Amino acid sequence: MKLKEVDRTAMQAWSPAQNHPIYLATGTSAQQLDATFSTNASLEIFELDLSDPSLDMKSCATFSSSHRYHKLIWGPHKMDSKGNISGVLIAGGENGNIILYDPSKIIAGDKEVVIAQNDKHTGPVRALDVNIFQTNLVASGANESEIYIWDLNNFATPMTPGAKTQPLEDISCIAWNRQVQHILASASPSGRATVWDLRKNEPIIKVSDHNNRMHCSGLAWHPEVATQMVLASEDDRLPVVQVWDLRFASTPLRVLENHARGILAIAWSMADPELLLSCGKDAKILCSNPNTGEVLYELPTNTQWCFDIQWCPRNPAVLSAASFDGRISVYSIMGGSTDGLRQKQADKLSSSFGNLDPFGTGQPLPPLQIPQQAAQHSIVLPLKKPPKWIRRPIGASFSFGGKLVTFENVKVQSQQGAELQQHVFISQVVTEKEFLSRSDQLQQVVQSQGFVNYCQKKIDASQSDFEKNVWSFLKVNFEDDSRGKYLQLLGYSKEDLGKKIALALNKVDGPNVHIKEEKQESEFLPSAGGPFNISISGDIDGLITQALLTGNFESAVDLCLHDNRMADAIILAIAGGQELLARTQKKYFAKSQSKITRLITAVVMKNWKEIVESCDLKNWREALAAVLTYAKPDEFSALCDLLGTRLESEGDSLLQTQACLCYICAGNVEKLVACWTKAQDGNNPLSLQDLIEKVVILRKAVQLTQAMDTNTVGVLLAEKMSQYANLLAAQGSIAAALAFLPESTNQPNIVQLRDRLRRAQGEPVPGQESPQVPYERQQLPKGRPGPIADHTQIPRVPTQQYYPHGENPPPPGFLMHGNVNPNVAAAQLSTSPGHMHTQVPPYPQPQPYQPVQQYSFGTGGSATYRPQQPAAPSASNAYPNTPYIPSAPSYSGQSQLYAAQHQVSPPTSSPTASLPPLPSSGASFQHGGPGAPPSSAYALPPGTTGTLPAASELPASQRTENQSVQDQANMLEGPQNGWNDPPALNRVPKKKKMPENFMPPVPITSPIMNPMGDPQSQMLQQPSAPGPLSNQASFPQPHLSGGQPSFHGLQQPLGQPGMPPSFSKPNIEGAPGGPIGNTIQHVQALPAEKITKKPIPDDANKRLEFLYDKLREQTLSPTIINGLHNIARSIETRNYSEGLTIHTHIVSTSNFSETSAFMPVLKVVLTQANKLGV
Amino acid sequence: MVSVINTVDTSHEDMIHDAQMDYYGTRLATCSSDRSVKIFDVRNGGQILIADLRGHEGPVWQVAWAHPMYGNILASCSYDRKVIIWKEENGTWEKTHEHTGHDSSVNSVCWAPHDYGLILACGSSDGAISLLTYTGEGQWDVKKINNAHTIGCNAVSWAPAVVPGSLIDQPSGQKPNYIKKFASGGCDNLIKLWKEEEDGQWKEEQKLEAHSDWVRDVAWAPSIGLPTSTIASCSQDGRVFVWTCDDASSNTWSPKLLHKFNDVVWHVSWSITANILAVSESQQNEQ
């Protein structure tokens, strides 16, 4: 694409790469005349300003020269890296002269721009080149085989590279080697090229084609390979570019025959050795790859020849070409559209007429259209091959969770030669170590409940009094008599006070006075025994007496008050009843003016609000103490709050921080956060950590002391917590981030963050997700061919296990709810991938069995799970195992686990203990085994879940336990769930899990149930249901009962309305499991040997159907097929244990995704067959 | 501080040009001169090839994940002048749209913040930037900024969906009035900031000049709730600048030279919390 053009018939030279901005120097070309026949010459410098979209180049300077030029180059001599000095322009003139110009002076408009001049050459100087290693060295070539090496620092006396070549001829090109600094090549129109070694001062090799038709117009060294160079021929009979390698200099390595007529100039890109420009008398400018000969690009040119062509050293995509029509054009080889430019051209043309209305028609002419150009394809394509400089070789990008993804394209020497290593590295970036370790501590504390110690540690480590106070206050929350301790902290120790009072009493006579009064009273009383005079005189005494005599206490009190006989008044009021007393007190307080009256008022009137609202804020301590002492529990928090609010709204920053203490007393987390945030810079991770530590501890405290529902999280706190979680996540602590993320909020950003964290944690995300539309689920099951075909193509291990269930991936409802199944799956996946193989055997079972386990422990399991999930702080201690304990066991452990099942299952439900070992429970346990969490969930008696989980969870878990049974009946209807997670989540997961839960028991139990046909066992199970109907008791049932028959039995005792006995089938088909479910008939029609061996119920068949599909599609690997044959053989011989061994072998050696769908069933069948001895 | 936790052997047959994790950090998309785009599941230190996407006819320069609220969508751009948008449907990745509106290599793609909808900005060597907006029903609306950067746009990066300062006192519940902006860098050594006008047209809002050679990459820092906007840029000239604008109304940006390397700096990337900048330089230094 053409970028710029200048109308000059001139030689051209780009400024060196160091120079910024980019300049183009032009010097009037010798041996060419334009139509004016002018022999004036000039040297001009233009600036390439690409931010200006016009075609014009900005002329920076013009210098009228007395010379015309054969060659012009711009060397970086004496330039520093910043390009402050713009190097030196070296021109080859007509009369054997070489002239050095200072371009900066030309630009500055100086008259004296010539640095030096020397006319030692004979004839025109056509060849010039600057040594790129020593930029002060310039080679020049002229007639009569003259080659000189000029030192720009000592320009007077040039050197020669050696003796002149014979016969004498013109030197048309000269070029320094790009790799070895003392090697120089020259070429002449005769077609001979000579390579000189300046250290030896002689020609070392001569390169020439034997046909002698080469007419060298261009010579260039390979930018990277020291021994290669190209020669271009101007001869129309041989319009070629020859690539020579001096290691084999007898014949050209390659000949590029892309031009139809002689080549006038070439230029090899320094930025990409695969780009060689050539222009010829066929009026073409081609860019070809000299290493292959392929033409990569043809510049769109007009029909004129170009005689000079140059790459821009600084901008590798730019080149300039000088053509015989008197124009220098600047092109980009990156293609692009020229529409914009063309329009400008047209505008320019039409406006150049000057008069927009030349014909006086009163209408301006429309812009000139240039039809011929418009007809042209306006889009210029870029190079066929991307140039090296746009191929990004390296990169690093951050991603969620503080991960950094990096790659570099490193060539590694291997035995096969250099190889590109195509590795991408994922790294964890941790920058806040202290933050992380403190966060860890906090989490540990929350789990271990060691709050008091933690607070003490914090107190000890506190650096400011305030910090110390805060932690002391927090600590008190966890101690007995918290109010008393608060008072102590405020400086009001009861004991101290007692001492002080005692002291005071001894000093002053205060108490004595009091006692005296009593004495007086008592003195008075005895006298009451004697006769006394009731005065009814008219004075106050008399009036009072009269009032008293008439029982008019009110008036008596008034009289006393009036007479300022306060004590009398109050005593009378006491006798006059509550109401009167209250009124009297009020009046008294109204009259009394002592300093502490208001306090007394408040104490007596129990009006703490008054104190808190109106006390001087300097006395906040006292106010708080009063509240702590007197306030009733139900108003305590509010009062502390109120005080805090007042403190906070005060401008004084000191008081503001004190408000925090009030909020701590109040247990008001939200306000604490608000207050804290005001005072601190929340963006510093450590200060955020400071806050979160306090908040978390306070929340715990509130939970303990006030039994409040602490799961409600205010907006601000939620924001802080999520900010905190974000920070943790950014440091890679995703699990911790999840733990701290508030649960019971549906603020979208938190829900999103939680979802993101969960997934980031590596919880399985079903292959496809359609997050927005939870309903898509309905359509997905149909996709049977889809998923299956899919996972034959792609080893999608983690996700694949979900497909058989038809994944409606819990369309994870991105906006609304997190993905729930993560809980289950996380446990599975958290096992390191390295374990994949060893786990394989148990793994396949997830489909059939895992649900059982899930279901049976449904609630119990989930409750125990919670700790790792965001619930961690609240319920953590209930569940010591972290989810990441690598799953114990390899495959070999399975049998043990299986055996263990007998021991473990009984305790969970005593009724079943008496049953013959129920394989179903065994199976579920077995499955649980491999993943640590499930097994531990199992080990945890369900009862414990009731005792330890956070209060809020309990009801949910109870509910689900009951409901899970119902749900089994209702299948997709029950929206309740309490699977543990935030309420919003419940719906989706439930639906998803049901089918899983539901299906598994069938294949497992059926083989037993049917063959055994033992009605007793069913009978036994039935009673077991109603018996211990508590949550725990009911929960084992589903998984133990498993089989349809017993299942029905179960439902009724539980008061379920009878359900259609056939419910399981429709359910399965309707469920996502459909893909497998809907082929029952298929299976039955199949003459598969394994199935015919034994009577196996439909559900197992469905599993096996999957296998048949695989067999039909022949997508199983040979090893598996072989193994299956072996199993078949062992079945035929009824050697089931051998079959099991083979099974084990297959599973442990094959790809999990291949076998997961059907191997477990095979195993069950084999195991049963073995046991039953069929 | 930086520890490799997973090494993914991509088995690309030629140079890798980009590697990006999805929103969750569980999947890795890579692209290469071998014309392919690959997606790996890299959870738990594993590497499972999920998809090997073929469709480009030239080297693929960049990949970009869309926000998952729109599904699993990946955009890739290539020297073949095309932008391809891939989507996962039913577990299979397929081409869902092909944008052929550029006349030269498309060097950069970047999804707008999800709050704006599904919008993709593409920067090309033809100097233009195009903006693809999903209008539903598989239709994409195209807007093009011609001549954004003469001889080529190398990078585009969206501003976060927060009007600077708005997080602090934004009335909740009210749909914020986003001002869409993005930054671009190009072969004219410039960084340009573009802003969507009320009529939906894109207008050059600002020109940031400091580099003396091609701007190889620009990265607008994620918002962390502060009123300051930050952009990082890197260039062929080896320099990395961090530009900040403290006052959205005056819109003045001041550059700070972060570092001068000795060779091309190809890529800059902010961490999610915007406190770390990864810089990719030819000599393989990162900081």
Contacts between the chains, C-beta under 8 A, distances in Angstrom:
chain1	res1	chain2	res2	distance
A	1	B	126	8.0
A	1	B	151	7.8
A	3	B	150	6.9
A	3	B	151	6.5
A	20	B	212	4.0
A	20	B	213	7.1
A	20	B	237	7.8
A	50	B	150	3.9
A	50	B	151	5.8
A	50	B	187	6.8
A	50	B	188	4.3
A	50	B	189	7.8
A	51	B	150	6.3
A	51	B	188	4.6
A	51	B	189	7.9
A	51	B	190	6.0
A	51	B	207	7.8
A	52	B	150	7.8
A	53	B	147	5.2
A	53	B	150	6.2
A	314	B	213	7.0
A	315	B	151	7.5
A	315	B	187	6.9
A	315	B	213	8.0
A	315	B	214	7.5
A	317	B	125	7.8
A	317	B	151	5.8
A	317	B	152	7.0
A	317	B	187	6.7
A	318	B	151	6.9
A	332	B	151	4.5
A	332	B	152	7.7
A	334	B	104	5.1
A	334	B	105	6.6
A	334	B	125	4.1
A	334	B	126	7.4
A	334	B	151	6.0
A	334	B	152	5.6
A	335	B	81	8.0
A	335	B	103	5.6
A	335	B	104	3.9
A	335	B	105	7.7
A	335	B	125	6.8
A	335	B	126	6.2
A	336	B	103	5.1
A	336	B	104	5.0
A	336	B	125	6.8
A	336	B	126	3.7
A	336	B	127	5.6
A	336	B	128	7.9
A	336	B	151	7.3
A	336	B	152	7.9
A	337	B	103	4.7
A	337	B	126	5.8
A	337	B	128	7.5
A	337	B	146	7.3
A	339	B	146	7.8
A	340	B	146	5.9
A	340	B	147	5.5
A	379	B	103	4.6
A	380	B	103	6.9
A	381	B	103	7.4
A	381	B	104	7.6
A	382	B	79	7.5
A	382	B	81	7.6
A	382	B	103	7.9
A	382	B	104	4.5
A	382	B	105	5.8
A	382	B	125	6.4
A	386	B	33	7.6
A	386	B	58	6.6
A	386	B	59	5.3
A	386	B	79	4.4
A	386	B	105	6.4
A	390	B	61	7.6
A	390	B	79	7.6
A	390	B	105	6.5
A	390	B	107	6.8
A	390	B	125	7.3
A	390	B	154	8.0
A	391	B	15	5.9
A	391	B	17	6.7
A	391	B	33	6.4
A	391	B	59	6.6
A	392	B	17	4.8
A	392	B	18	7.1
A	392	B	61	6.7
A	392	B	216	8.0
A	392	B	266	5.1
A	392	B	267	6.9
A	393	B	15	6.4
A	393	B	266	7.1
A	393	B	282	6.9
A	394	B	266	5.7
A	394	B	267	7.1
A	394	B	280	4.7
A	394	B	281	7.4
A	394	B	282	6.8
A	394	B	284	6.3
A	395	B	17	7.4
A	395	B	18	5.9
A	395	B	19	6.5
A	395	B	266	6.5
A	395	B	267	4.6
A	395	B	269	7.9
A	395	B	280	5.0
A	396	B	267	6.4
A	396	B	269	5.9
A	396	B	278	4.0
A	396	B	279	7.4
A	396	B	280	4.7
A	396	B	286	5.3
A	397	B	18	7.9
A	397	B	19	6.9
A	397	B	20	5.7
A	397	B	21	7.4
A	397	B	267	7.4
A	397	B	269	4.3
A	397	B	278	6.8
A	398	B	269	5.1
A	398	B	270	6.4
A	398	B	271	4.3
A	398	B	272	6.3
A	398	B	276	7.1
A	398	B	278	6.0
A	399	B	20	7.3
A	399	B	21	3.3
A	399	B	22	7.8
A	399	B	25	4.6
A	399	B	272	7.9
A	400	B	21	6.9
A	400	B	23	6.5
A	400	B	24	6.0
A	400	B	25	4.0
A	400	B	272	6.1
A	401	B	25	4.6
A	402	B	271	6.9
A	402	B	272	7.7
A	403	B	5	7.6
A	403	B	21	6.5
A	403	B	25	5.4
A	404	B	2	6.4
A	404	B	278	6.0
A	404	B	286	8.0
A	405	B	19	4.9
A	405	B	20	6.8
A	405	B	21	5.6
A	405	B	28	6.6
A	406	B	19	7.6
A	406	B	278	7.8
A	406	B	280	7.6
A	406	B	286	7.0
A	407	B	16	4.8
A	407	B	19	4.9
A	407	B	30	7.4
A	408	B	284	5.6
A	409	B	15	4.6
A	409	B	16	6.2
A	420	B	14	7.1
A	420	B	15	6.7
A	422	B	9	6.8
A	422	B	10	4.6
A	422	B	11	6.2
A	422	B	12	4.2
A	422	B	13	7.8
A	422	B	15	8.0
A	422	B	16	5.6
A	422	B	32	7.2
A	423	B	7	5.6
A	423	B	8	6.6
A	423	B	9	5.6
A	423	B	10	6.9
A	424	B	7	7.6
A	424	B	8	4.4
A	424	B	10	5.7
A	424	B	16	6.7
A	424	B	19	4.5
A	424	B	28	6.4
A	424	B	30	5.8
A	425	B	4	5.1
A	425	B	6	7.3
A	425	B	7	5.5
A	425	B	8	7.5
A	426	B	4	7.1
A	426	B	5	5.8
A	426	B	6	4.0
A	426	B	7	7.6
A	426	B	8	6.8
A	426	B	21	7.7
A	426	B	28	7.2
A	426	B	42	6.2
A	427	B	2	4.9
A	427	B	3	6.0
A	427	B	4	4.8
A	427	B	5	6.2
A	428	B	2	7.2
A	428	B	3	5.4
A	428	B	5	5.1
A	429	B	1	6.6
A	429	B	2	5.1
A	429	B	271	7.0
A	429	B	276	6.6
A	430	B	1	5.8
A	430	B	2	7.8
A	430	B	3	7.8
A	431	B	1	6.5
A	431	B	275	7.3
A	431	B	276	6.3
A	683	B	224	6.5
A	683	B	225	7.5
A	683	B	226	7.0
A	715	B	172	7.9
A	726	B	272	7.4
A	726	B	273	6.8
A	727	B	273	6.5
A	729	B	272	7.7
A	730	B	271	6.4
A	730	B	272	5.3
A	730	B	273	4.4
A	756	B	23	6.6
A	756	B	24	5.7
A	759	B	24	4.0
A	759	B	26	5.9
A	760	B	24	4.6
A	760	B	25	4.8
A	760	B	26	6.3
A	762	B	26	6.4
A	762	B	43	3.8
A	762	B	44	4.6
A	765	B	24	7.5
A	765	B	26	6.8
A	767	B	50	7.9
A	767	B	88	7.5
A	767	B	91	3.8
A	768	B	72	6.9
A	768	B	88	5.3
A	768	B	89	6.6
A	768	B	90	5.4
A	768	B	91	4.6
A	768	B	92	7.9
A	769	B	68	7.3
A	769	B	71	7.2
A	769	B	72	6.6
A	770	B	71	6.2
A	771	B	68	5.9
A	771	B	69	5.9
A	771	B	71	6.8
A	772	B	69	6.3
A	772	B	70	7.6
A	772	B	71	7.6
A	780	B	90	7.0
A	783	B	90	5.1
A	786	B	90	4.5
A	786	B	91	6.5
A	786	B	92	6.9
A	787	B	90	6.9
A	787	B	91	5.7
A	790	B	90	7.7
A	790	B	91	4.9
A	790	B	92	6.0
A	791	B	91	7.8
A	794	B	49	7.0
A	794	B	50	6.2
A	794	B	51	7.2
A	795	B	48	6.1
A	795	B	49	7.3
A	796	B	41	7.4
A	796	B	48	6.5
A	796	B	50	6.5
A	796	B	91	7.4
A	797	B	48	6.0
A	798	B	41	6.8
A	798	B	43	6.9
A	798	B	48	7.5
A	799	B	41	7.7
A	799	B	91	7.4
A	803	B	91	7.5
A	814	B	68	6.1
A	814	B	69	4.8
A	815	B	69	6.7
A	829	B	43	6.8
A	829	B	44	6.1
A	830	B	44	7.2
A	832	B	44	6.5
A	832	B	45	7.0
A	833	B	44	5.6
A	833	B	45	6.2
A	833	B	46	4.0
